[in-house]
Amino acid sequence: MTDEPRPHRFLTIEQAAEELNVKASLIRGLIKTGELRALQVGSRGMWRVGRQDVEDYIADAYRRTAERIAAGDLEDEGESDSESLGQQKPPL
């Protein structure tokens, strides 16, 4: 048995946002649409997101991305292929 602290099973919205490197408002939106599972606890109804639910969301996002790539539906947001290879675009 190790003396290492066991990570908490549940995350706050802010912790889940930090884990995914997004804003807390996006996490709230994902919860509202049902894309990310969460539960309310306590008399104040504080939201908690299970660590495994975050991992499941990530795995599902990878799967959806792979499907979009395979279908040719994925577009780059910003860089063109030449820019991503370190080449500059010619001036306009």
C-alpha positions, 0 to 999 in steps of 0.5 A: 500500500502506498502513502500517495494521496488518492485524487478526489473522485469528483471535480468542481466545474472550475477544476474540470475546466482547468483539466480540459483547458477551457472556461468554466462557462463551457463546462456548464454548457456541456453539462446543460446539453448533456455532453458531459455528465455531472451531478448536483450535491448538497443543499446548495446544489453544487455541481460535481463532475466525475473524473471518469466522466471527464475521461469519457468526454475526452475519449468521445471527443477523440472518437468524434474528431477521428470520424470527422477527419475520416469524412473530410469534414475537419477544417483547420482553425487559423493556420494553413498547411504551409504555415503549420510546416513553418513556411510563410504565405506570400504577401498579398 
